[in-house]
Amino acid sequence: MRKALNDIFPQPPAGLDPAELDMARIPTHVAIIMDGNGRWAKLRGGSRLAGHQAGIEAVRESIRCASDLGVRYLTIYSFSSENWKRPEDEVRGLMDLFARTMLAEVDALHEEGVRVATIGSLAALPQETRGAFKAAWDMTKDNTGMTLVVAINYGGRADIIDAVGSYMDAAHEAARAGRTPEALTEEAFSRHFSTAGIPDPDLLVRTSGEMRVSNFLLWQIAYTEFVCTEVLWPDFDRYELLRTLLDFQGRERRFGAVG
């Protein structure tokens, strides 16, 4: 049962009215590029890893709030395929943080009916990190609440290349079996992505004031609405999410048509 708005947003800051949110127009799929952990830590004299640790609470807040509002899919960009270029100690610390956090949070997510899925190449991750995400999937895969999609070791260009390979493999298999290969349409091609079965994002949020997509869901965001906020990720809370949703609801989505 969906919670009342005053329960989801019990203490809104001045000038922000949760009653303005149209619950009939909550986006089905919200994607978030979580940016600014390092800058948040630097401003406080801490390490980048301390910033990543501080960002965990923002992840919890976003998952809880999105689920309470009825968002069906929430995709968070946790680690890109380019992030391996970061200092070794930061990468190692991140992988440990992912594993520990997933194992610590999965019971609560399961109780809330959240299904935990991943996109990206898990094969390159440390065994403990892979195991944590696999355990989360095994526990929650039959849940019917919101699907939390963790993009980890994910790259949008690689996703497209992999989809091309998958489509070609299917076409060759059909030809070998004497069947006509499936026609190459957008719908057919989309079924070969790691996001098959997940609707394209309605809303993409990027924190920390940056204005780029960073190789994230390049095929899937063709008609996604973007909201970029100056807030650094560890400071992103349910009220910041509310602001992005109100911004989203103030737009007219035409998908290339004339309004």
Contacts in CASP RR format, 6 or more apart in sequence:
PFRMAT RR
TARGET T0000
AUTHOR 0000-0000-0000
METHOD contacts of the structure
MODEL  1
MRKALNDIFPQPPAGLDPAELDMARIPTHVAIIMDGNGRWAKLRGGSRLA
GHQAGIEAVRESIRCASDLGVRYLTIYSFSSENWKRPEDEVRGLMDLFAR
TMLAEVDALHEEGVRVATIGSLAALPQETRGAFKAAWDMTKDNTGMTLVV
AINYGGRADIIDAVGSYMDAAHEAARAGRTPEALTEEAFSRHFSTAGIPD
PDLLVRTSGEMRVSNFLLWQIAYTEFVCTEVLWPDFDRYELLRTLLDFQG
RERRFGAVG
2 23 0 8 1.000
2 68 0 8 1.000
2 69 0 8 1.000
2 70 0 8 1.000
3 68 0 8 1.000
5 18 0 8 1.000
5 19 0 8 1.000
5 21 0 8 1.000
5 23 0 8 1.000
6 18 0 8 1.000
7 68 0 8 1.000
8 18 0 8 1.000
8 65 0 8 1.000
8 68 0 8 1.000
8 69 0 8 1.000
8 238 0 8 1.000
9 18 0 8 1.000
9 238 0 8 1.000
9 239 0 8 1.000
9 242 0 8 1.000
12 18 0 8 1.000
12 239 0 8 1.000
12 242 0 8 1.000
13 239 0 8 1.000
16 239 0 8 1.000
16 242 0 8 1.000
16 243 0 8 1.000
18 242 0 8 1.000
20 246 0 8 1.000
21 69 0 8 1.000
21 242 0 8 1.000
21 245 0 8 1.000
21 246 0 8 1.000
21 249 0 8 1.000
22 249 0 8 1.000
23 69 0 8 1.000
25 249 0 8 1.000
26 69 0 8 1.000
26 70 0 8 1.000
26 71 0 8 1.000
26 245 0 8 1.000
27 71 0 8 1.000
27 201 0 8 1.000
27 202 0 8 1.000
27 203 0 8 1.000
27 245 0 8 1.000
27 248 0 8 1.000
28 71 0 8 1.000
28 72 0 8 1.000
28 73 0 8 1.000
28 199 0 8 1.000
28 202 0 8 1.000
29 71 0 8 1.000
29 72 0 8 1.000
29 73 0 8 1.000
29 74 0 8 1.000
29 75 0 8 1.000
29 198 0 8 1.000
29 199 0 8 1.000
29 200 0 8 1.000
29 201 0 8 1.000
29 202 0 8 1.000
29 203 0 8 1.000
30 66 0 8 1.000
30 71 0 8 1.000
30 73 0 8 1.000
30 74 0 8 1.000
30 75 0 8 1.000
30 201 0 8 1.000
30 202 0 8 1.000
30 203 0 8 1.000
30 204 0 8 1.000
30 205 0 8 1.000
31 74 0 8 1.000
31 75 0 8 1.000
31 76 0 8 1.000
31 77 0 8 1.000
31 201 0 8 1.000
31 203 0 8 1.000
31 204 0 8 1.000
31 205 0 8 1.000
31 216 0 8 1.000
31 217 0 8 1.000
31 221 0 8 1.000
31 224 0 8 1.000
32 62 0 8 1.000
32 74 0 8 1.000
32 75 0 8 1.000
32 76 0 8 1.000
32 77 0 8 1.000
32 204 0 8 1.000
32 205 0 8 1.000
32 206 0 8 1.000
32 207 0 8 1.000
33 77 0 8 1.000
33 204 0 8 1.000
33 205 0 8 1.000
33 206 0 8 1.000
33 207 0 8 1.000
33 210 0 8 1.000
33 213 0 8 1.000
33 214 0 8 1.000
33 216 0 8 1.000
34 55 0 8 1.000
34 58 0 8 1.000
34 59 0 8 1.000
34 76 0 8 1.000
34 77 0 8 1.000
34 78 0 8 1.000
34 207 0 8 1.000
34 233 0 8 1.000
34 236 0 8 1.000
35 206 0 8 1.000
35 207 0 8 1.000
35 208 0 8 1.000
35 209 0 8 1.000
35 210 0 8 1.000
35 232 0 8 1.000
35 233 0 8 1.000
36 207 0 8 1.000
36 208 0 8 1.000
36 232 0 8 1.000
36 233 0 8 1.000
36 234 0 8 1.000
37 48 0 8 1.000
37 51 0 8 1.000
37 52 0 8 1.000
37 54 0 8 1.000
37 55 0 8 1.000
37 232 0 8 1.000
37 233 0 8 1.000
37 234 0 8 1.000
38 48 0 8 1.000
38 51 0 8 1.000
38 52 0 8 1.000
39 208 0 8 1.000
39 232 0 8 1.000
40 51 0 8 1.000
40 54 0 8 1.000
40 55 0 8 1.000
40 232 0 8 1.000
40 233 0 8 1.000
40 234 0 8 1.000
40 235 0 8 1.000
41 47 0 8 1.000
41 48 0 8 1.000
41 49 0 8 1.000
41 50 0 8 1.000
41 51 0 8 1.000
41 54 0 8 1.000
42 48 0 8 1.000
44 50 0 8 1.000
48 90 0 8 1.000
49 89 0 8 1.000
49 90 0 8 1.000
49 93 0 8 1.000
49 94 0 8 1.000
49 97 0 8 1.000
51 234 0 8 1.000
52 90 0 8 1.000
52 93 0 8 1.000
52 94 0 8 1.000
52 97 0 8 1.000
53 97 0 8 1.000
54 234 0 8 1.000
55 233 0 8 1.000
55 234 0 8 1.000
56 97 0 8 1.000
56 101 0 8 1.000
57 234 0 8 1.000
58 233 0 8 1.000
58 234 0 8 1.000
58 235 0 8 1.000
58 236 0 8 1.000
58 237 0 8 1.000
59 76 0 8 1.000
59 101 0 8 1.000
60 105 0 8 1.000
61 236 0 8 1.000
61 237 0 8 1.000
61 238 0 8 1.000
61 241 0 8 1.000
62 74 0 8 1.000
62 76 0 8 1.000
62 236 0 8 1.000
62 238 0 8 1.000
62 241 0 8 1.000
63 74 0 8 1.000
63 109 0 8 1.000
63 114 0 8 1.000
63 146 0 8 1.000
63 148 0 8 1.000
64 112 0 8 1.000
64 238 0 8 1.000
65 238 0 8 1.000
65 241 0 8 1.000
65 242 0 8 1.000
66 74 0 8 1.000
66 146 0 8 1.000
66 241 0 8 1.000
67 74 0 8 1.000
67 112 0 8 1.000
67 114 0 8 1.000
67 145 0 8 1.000
67 146 0 8 1.000
69 245 0 8 1.000
70 146 0 8 1.000
71 146 0 8 1.000
72 145 0 8 1.000
72 146 0 8 1.000
72 147 0 8 1.000
72 199 0 8 1.000
73 146 0 8 1.000
73 147 0 8 1.000
73 149 0 8 1.000
73 198 0 8 1.000
73 199 0 8 1.000
73 201 0 8 1.000
74 146 0 8 1.000
74 147 0 8 1.000
74 148 0 8 1.000
74 149 0 8 1.000
75 119 0 8 1.000
75 148 0 8 1.000
75 149 0 8 1.000
75 150 0 8 1.000
75 151 0 8 1.000
75 198 0 8 1.000
75 201 0 8 1.000
75 217 0 8 1.000
76 148 0 8 1.000
76 149 0 8 1.000
76 150 0 8 1.000
76 151 0 8 1.000
77 151 0 8 1.000
77 154 0 8 1.000
77 214 0 8 1.000
77 216 0 8 1.000
78 98 0 8 1.000
78 150 0 8 1.000
78 151 0 8 1.000
78 152 0 8 1.000
79 94 0 8 1.000
79 98 0 8 1.000
79 151 0 8 1.000
79 152 0 8 1.000
79 153 0 8 1.000
79 154 0 8 1.000
80 151 0 8 1.000
80 153 0 8 1.000
80 154 0 8 1.000
80 155 0 8 1.000
80 214 0 8 1.000
80 215 0 8 1.000
80 216 0 8 1.000
81 120 0 8 1.000
81 121 0 8 1.000
81 153 0 8 1.000
81 154 0 8 1.000
81 155 0 8 1.000
81 158 0 8 1.000
81 215 0 8 1.000
82 155 0 8 1.000
82 214 0 8 1.000
82 215 0 8 1.000
83 91 0 8 1.000
83 94 0 8 1.000
84 91 0 8 1.000
84 124 0 8 1.000
84 153 0 8 1.000
95 125 0 8 1.000
95 126 0 8 1.000
95 128 0 8 1.000
95 129 0 8 1.000
96 128 0 8 1.000
96 129 0 8 1.000
98 129 0 8 1.000
98 132 0 8 1.000
98 133 0 8 1.000
98 152 0 8 1.000
99 126 0 8 1.000
99 128 0 8 1.000
99 129 0 8 1.000
99 131 0 8 1.000
99 132 0 8 1.000
100 132 0 8 1.000
102 116 0 8 1.000
102 132 0 8 1.000
102 133 0 8 1.000
102 135 0 8 1.000
102 136 0 8 1.000
103 132 0 8 1.000
103 135 0 8 1.000
106 116 0 8 1.000
106 135 0 8 1.000
106 136 0 8 1.000
106 139 0 8 1.000
106 140 0 8 1.000
109 116 0 8 1.000
109 136 0 8 1.000
109 140 0 8 1.000
109 148 0 8 1.000
110 139 0 8 1.000
110 140 0 8 1.000
110 143 0 8 1.000
112 145 0 8 1.000
113 140 0 8 1.000
113 143 0 8 1.000
113 144 0 8 1.000
113 145 0 8 1.000
113 146 0 8 1.000
114 140 0 8 1.000
114 143 0 8 1.000
114 145 0 8 1.000
114 146 0 8 1.000
114 147 0 8 1.000
114 148 0 8 1.000
115 140 0 8 1.000
115 141 0 8 1.000
115 142 0 8 1.000
115 143 0 8 1.000
115 144 0 8 1.000
115 145 0 8 1.000
115 146 0 8 1.000
115 147 0 8 1.000
115 148 0 8 1.000
116 133 0 8 1.000
116 136 0 8 1.000
116 137 0 8 1.000
116 139 0 8 1.000
116 140 0 8 1.000
116 147 0 8 1.000
116 148 0 8 1.000
116 150 0 8 1.000
117 137 0 8 1.000
117 141 0 8 1.000
117 147 0 8 1.000
117 148 0 8 1.000
117 149 0 8 1.000
117 150 0 8 1.000
118 133 0 8 1.000
118 137 0 8 1.000
118 149 0 8 1.000
118 150 0 8 1.000
118 151 0 8 1.000
118 152 0 8 1.000
119 149 0 8 1.000
119 150 0 8 1.000
119 151 0 8 1.000
119 152 0 8 1.000
119 154 0 8 1.000
119 159 0 8 1.000
119 194 0 8 1.000
119 195 0 8 1.000
120 151 0 8 1.000
120 152 0 8 1.000
120 153 0 8 1.000
120 154 0 8 1.000
120 155 0 8 1.000
120 158 0 8 1.000
120 159 0 8 1.000
120 194 0 8 1.000
121 153 0 8 1.000
121 154 0 8 1.000
121 158 0 8 1.000
122 129 0 8 1.000
122 130 0 8 1.000
122 133 0 8 1.000
122 134 0 8 1.000
122 152 0 8 1.000
122 153 0 8 1.000
123 130 0 8 1.000
124 153 0 8 1.000
125 133 0 8 1.000
125 152 0 8 1.000
125 153 0 8 1.000
129 152 0 8 1.000
133 150 0 8 1.000
133 152 0 8 1.000
147 198 0 8 1.000
149 195 0 8 1.000
149 198 0 8 1.000
151 216 0 8 1.000
151 217 0 8 1.000
154 194 0 8 1.000
154 216 0 8 1.000
155 215 0 8 1.000
155 216 0 8 1.000
156 215 0 8 1.000
156 216 0 8 1.000
156 217 0 8 1.000
156 218 0 8 1.000
156 219 0 8 1.000
157 215 0 8 1.000
157 218 0 8 1.000
159 193 0 8 1.000
159 194 0 8 1.000
159 195 0 8 1.000
159 217 0 8 1.000
159 218 0 8 1.000
159 219 0 8 1.000
160 193 0 8 1.000
160 218 0 8 1.000
160 219 0 8 1.000
162 192 0 8 1.000
162 193 0 8 1.000
162 194 0 8 1.000
163 189 0 8 1.000
163 190 0 8 1.000
163 192 0 8 1.000
163 193 0 8 1.000
163 219 0 8 1.000
164 192 0 8 1.000
165 192 0 8 1.000
166 192 0 8 1.000
167 184 0 8 1.000
167 188 0 8 1.000
167 189 0 8 1.000
167 192 0 8 1.000
170 181 0 8 1.000
170 182 0 8 1.000
170 192 0 8 1.000
171 181 0 8 1.000
171 182 0 8 1.000
172 181 0 8 1.000
174 180 0 8 1.000
174 181 0 8 1.000
174 182 0 8 1.000
175 181 0 8 1.000
182 188 0 8 1.000
190 196 0 8 1.000
190 219 0 8 1.000
191 197 0 8 1.000
193 219 0 8 1.000
193 220 0 8 1.000
195 217 0 8 1.000
195 220 0 8 1.000
200 220 0 8 1.000
200 221 0 8 1.000
200 222 0 8 1.000
200 223 0 8 1.000
200 224 0 8 1.000
201 217 0 8 1.000
201 220 0 8 1.000
201 221 0 8 1.000
201 224 0 8 1.000
202 224 0 8 1.000
202 225 0 8 1.000
202 248 0 8 1.000
202 253 0 8 1.000
203 224 0 8 1.000
203 225 0 8 1.000
203 226 0 8 1.000
203 227 0 8 1.000
203 244 0 8 1.000
203 245 0 8 1.000
203 248 0 8 1.000
204 213 0 8 1.000
204 216 0 8 1.000
204 217 0 8 1.000
204 221 0 8 1.000
204 224 0 8 1.000
204 225 0 8 1.000
204 226 0 8 1.000
204 227 0 8 1.000
205 227 0 8 1.000
205 228 0 8 1.000
205 229 0 8 1.000
205 241 0 8 1.000
205 244 0 8 1.000
206 212 0 8 1.000
206 213 0 8 1.000
206 226 0 8 1.000
206 227 0 8 1.000
206 228 0 8 1.000
206 229 0 8 1.000
207 228 0 8 1.000
207 229 0 8 1.000
207 231 0 8 1.000
207 232 0 8 1.000
207 233 0 8 1.000
207 236 0 8 1.000
208 229 0 8 1.000
208 230 0 8 1.000
208 231 0 8 1.000
208 232 0 8 1.000
208 233 0 8 1.000
209 228 0 8 1.000
209 229 0 8 1.000
209 230 0 8 1.000
210 228 0 8 1.000
211 228 0 8 1.000
213 221 0 8 1.000
217 224 0 8 1.000
223 253 0 8 1.000
223 255 0 8 1.000
223 256 0 8 1.000
225 248 0 8 1.000
225 251 0 8 1.000
225 253 0 8 1.000
227 244 0 8 1.000
227 247 0 8 1.000
227 248 0 8 1.000
229 236 0 8 1.000
229 240 0 8 1.000
229 243 0 8 1.000
229 244 0 8 1.000
231 240 0 8 1.000
252 259 0 8 1.000
END
